Amino acid sequence: MLVYLGICAVLAFLAALFAALLAVPPAPTIHIAFAAGAMPLVFGAIIHFVPVLTRTATPGRPLLLLPLLVQLAGIATPLALAGILPGWSLHAAASGVALAALLLLVWITRRLRVTLGSPHPGARWYGAALLCLFFAVSLVPVWLARPELGAVLRLFHLHLNTVGFIGLAALGTLPVLVPTVLGRPDPAAAARLRRELPIAASGVVLVAAGAAGGNPVGAWLSLGGAALLLWVVGNNLLAWRRTFGFAAIINAGAAASLLAATTGLALLLLLGMAHGLGLMSARPAIASFVAAFLLPLVTGALSHLLPVWRHPGANLPQRRILHARLAWGGRWRAVLFLAGGLWLAFDDARGWLPVAIGMLLFALQLLRGWVDRPEPSDDNSRPH
């Protein structure tokens, strides 16, 4: 399931980039990346990681299939926004995602209660992310029924999905994933996650409420929320510099993309604060969010996790080959994504070009690694 969701996310990102290059309207284009690509993968990753973080059993088959319901809703959403499906399908998609988020949130809450000892604090970040998603999609039927509230509720929905659902899920995963990729522990990661969840969650609420407010008070709320989130992101970057050194991260392939995603999020928060002060337009912010944060985040995570999911168990030659392929060029992809994201932040559509190149490079390496086979002379090619 996780391999399938990872491949589908890559295909969805490529489809979204193709749509952007063809000047398809922003709403369906962005929802191809978020709803059809990232959201089902995040659901699958949460279902995979929570039993590890809470030291509990693998969930039953009905829950394991939940990402497929989310994927179906995620595919229906851009089709409905493009006018290909009827309007009522948006209601159905939003209701399905809200139900899935609520079910997964209840499951996480139960796992937190039955774990032996203290659960890893990362699981609570997933709960907070799902809560943001639940409220975000629950607003969709409201603004469809009350068009006069559409502008305000869309902004609230947008920020709860981006800095809320995607942002909190990422910030709860990166302090664990980066040390895993590097093969070196970060002893302070759990304490940092435990301490900073209230700060990050408060930042998300302030950003979403302030953006929806649309007045001077709202602008200051958004500024305060962005500052809180920037504090959390900055603490991660400083901790990684102290513990690992940026040179080691940049040279690690997959970790370079994760560092780029974290750096991209920090830059986007700074640009958001500039918008709050009236120094720049907010219109290209979502495109920049996809390019500078979402794409390096997902490609970096998949570079490490796909080989493990595709070849579980012992460190097989096939896993090493796929890992080497996906890690190759990680730092250059990171540069392309960041450069394209910054370009897009200043409302220049040419920024999609380096982003598309970076994504195509990842897709080609994935294809190469998928079809590569270990040499028969490899001592580890025989089953143990």
N, C-alpha and C positions, 0 to 999 in steps of 0.2 A: 504493500500500500504506500509506504513512504517513498519508495523509488518511483512509483507511478506519479505521486503528487509532485515530487521534485522535477521530473521530466515535464509534467504538465505546466508547472510554474515557468520553466524555461521557455516552453512554447508560447505561453500566454504573454510573457515579456516581449518575445520576438514579434508576436502579433500586434501588441500595443505599439511597439516602435514602428512597425510597418504602417499602422494606422496613423501615427503621428506624422510620419514622412509624407503620407497621402493627404494630410490636412483634414482628417476626420475630426468632427467636433470633439472638444476636450472631454466632455462628460462620459461618453461611451469609451473613449480611448483610455482614460485613467481607470475606469472600472474594469477594463480588460486586465490591466496589471494588478489592481488591488483585489477586486472581487473574484475574478476567475483564476488569477495566478497566486498571489500571496496568501489570501485568506484560507483556502483549503490546506495549503502547506503548513501554515501556522497551527491550524487545528490538528493536523496530523502530528506535528512536532510536539505540541502540548500533550497529546495523548501518549506519545512515546516517552517523553521525559518525566512526566509527573510520577509514574510508578518508581522511577529511579530516584527522584528527589525525595519521595516519601517512603521509600523502602517497602512498597506494597506490591501486590500481585498485578500481573498484566490484565487489563480490562477485557470484558467479554466482547464477542463479535459485534453485537449491535452498536456499541460505542466506537469500535474500530472502524465501522462503516460510516460514522457520522460525517467525516470530511467529504464523502461523496455527496451527501445532501447539500452541504455548504457549496461544493463545487457546482452542482446543478443550479443552485440559486445564483452563484457568481457568474455563470455563463448566461443565465437568463437576463441578468441585470443590464449589461451593455446592449444586448439585443433589444430589450424593451426601450432603453434610452435612445437607441438609434431608430425606433419606430418599426422594427421588424416584428416584434411581439406586441400583443395588445397591452394597454396600460395596466390592466388588472394584474399582469404578471409581475409588476414591480411590487404590488402589495404582497403577492404570494412569496416572492423571493425574500423580501424584508422579513415577513413573518417566519419563514423557514430558518433564516439565519438567526433571528432573535431566539427562536425555540432551541436551536442547536447551541447557541452561546449559553443559554440558561441551563440546559442539560449538562453541558460540560462544566459550568461553574458549580453546579450542585455536586457533581462527581468529584471535583477537586476539593470542595469543602469537606466531603465525607472522607476522602483520602487523608486530608490533613488531621482529621480527628482520630483515625485508627492507626496512624504511623507509630512505629516503635521509636521512642525517644522524640527528639525535636526534628521536625522535617526541615529540609533545606529551604532557606527563605526564598529561593528562586520560584518555588511553586506558588507563593502568594502573589508574585508579580504577574504570573499567568492569570490568576483569578482577577486581579485588578484590570488587566488588559481585556478579558472577556466581559467584565462589567461595563467597560467603556463601549465595547462593540454592541452589547445588548441595548444600551440607551441610544447609541447612534442609529441603529437600524430601526428601533422602535419609533423614531421620529418620522420615518419615511411615510407611513400611512397618514400621519397627522398633517404633514404639509401637502400631501396629495389631496386631502379633503379640504384643507384650508389654505388655498393658494396665497392669500394675503400674508401668511406667516412663512412662506417658502424661503425668502431670502435669509431671514434670521435662522431658521431651523437648518437650512443647508449648511451654513457656516458652522453651527454647533455640531452637526453630523460629520462634516468634513474634518474638523479638528479632533473630535473624539476618535475617529477612525485612524487618522495619521499619527499624531503625537500620542494618542491614547492607546488604541489597540495595537498598532504596529510598533509604536515607540516603546511602550511599556514591556511588550513581549520581547523586543530586542534588548532593551536595557536589563531585563531579567536573565537573559541568556548569555550575553557577551562576556560578563565577568567569569562565567564558567567555561564557555566555549573557547575563548582565546587561550587560557592556560592549557586546555585539552589539546588544541592544535599544536601548541609549542612543546607539549610534553613536559611542562614544568608547572609546579603548583603555585597558586597565588593564595597564601595563607589568610590574607585579609579579605578575600572576596565575599565570603558568607557574611561576615560582620558588616561589610559595606552594603550588601544587598538588604540586610535586615534594617540597617539604620536609615537607608535612603529611600525606601519605598514610600513612606508618607510624604517625603519632600517631592518626589517625582509625581505621585498621584495628585498632590495639591497643585503642582505646576500645570498638569494636564487640565484640571478643572478650571483654573484661572485663565489659561489660554483659550479654552473653548468658550467659556462664559464671556470673556472680554471680546473675543472676535465676533460673537453673536450680538453683543451689546451695541457696537457701532457708534459709540459716543466717546467723549474724552475719558470718562470713567472706565469704559470698557477697554480703551487703549492702555490705560495704566494697569488694569488687571492683566491684560495680555503680556505687558512688559514684565510684570512681577512673576507671572507663571513661566515665561521664557527664561527668566533669570534663574528660577529654581531648577528647571530642567537643565540649563547650561551648567549649573553647579554639579549636578549628578554626572553629566557627561564628562565635564572637566576632571572630576575626581577619578573616573575610570582611566582617562588618559594619563593623568599623573601617576596613578598606581601602576599602570603598565610600564611607564617609563622607569619608575624606581625598581620594579621587580624584574622586568625582562630587558628593558632598553629598546628603544624604537628600531635600532638597526636589526636586532634579532627578529622583531616582528615583521619588518619590511622584507627581510630575506626568507621568510617562511612561506611564501606563496599564498596559501589560504588566509593566513593571519594578516597579510598585507591588505587584503580586501576588507577584512573586518575592521582593521584600523582606519581604512579609508571611509567606511560607513560611519564609524564613530566621529571621525573628523568632519565628514560631510554633515552629520546631524548638528554638530557644534556650529558650523558655519551657517547652516540654515536657521538655527535659533538666533544667531547674531543678525542675520538678514531680516528675520521676523521682527526683531526688536527695532531695526532700522525702519521697517514699515510702520510699526507702532508709533514711531516718532515722526512719521510723515515724510521720510527721506527717500522712499522707493515704493513702487507699486507691488501689490500682493498677487496680481493676476498670474504671473508665471511660477508662483511658489510651488504648486503641486507638481508640475513637470520637473522642477529642480529637486523636489523631495524624492521622486521616483529615481532620477538619474544619480544623484549624489549620495543617497542613503539606501533606498530599497534595493537597487540592483547590486551594489557592492556587498550589502548585507547578505542577500540570498545567495549570490554566486560564491561568496566566501564561505558561508555555512555549508553549501552543497559540495564545495570542493573537498571539505573534510568528511562530511557525513554521508554523501552518496556512496563512496567506496565501502564504507562500513555497512550501510544498509543493503547494498547490492551483494556484498560478499561477507556475510556475518560469520562469526566464529574466529578461527585462527587467522593469523596475518598471512593470507594467501597471496601468491604472486599476482593473481588477477586484481586483488585489492590494491597492491602496491603500484601496479601499472596504471589503474584508473586514478589513483591518488596523485601520482606523478604527472599524469596528463592534465588533470584539473588544476593542480597547483602551478603548472608551468604558465608563465606570463601573468601571474597574479598581481604583481606590482604594476605592470603596464596597464592591465585592465583597471586597476584602482586609479591610476592617473587619468585614463580616458573618462571614467565615470565622474570623477571629481571635476575635471576640466569641463566636461559637457554640462554637468549640473550647475556650475557657476555661470557658464555661458547662458544657459536657459534662465537662470535667476534674473538676468538682466534683459529678459524678453527677446532673446535672439534665437530664432528657430534653428539656426545652424548648429546649435549645441546638441541637437539630436544626432548629428553625424558621428562625433567621437563616441557617443553612448552606444549607437548602433554597432560601430566597429568593435567596441569592447564586448558587447553581448554576442556578436557573431563569433568572435574569437573563443569565447567560453563554450558556445554551442559546438564549434568545430572540434575543440579539445575533448569535449564530452563524447562526441561521436567517435573520435579516434580511440579514446580510452575504452569505449564500449566494445569495439570490434577487435582491439588488440588481444592477443593471446600470449601467455608466457612461452618462452622457448622450451622445447622438450628436455634440453640439457640442464635446465634449472633444477637444482637439488630439491627445492621446495615444491616442485610441480606435482609430486606424487602425494596422494592422501596419506595422512598419518594415522 
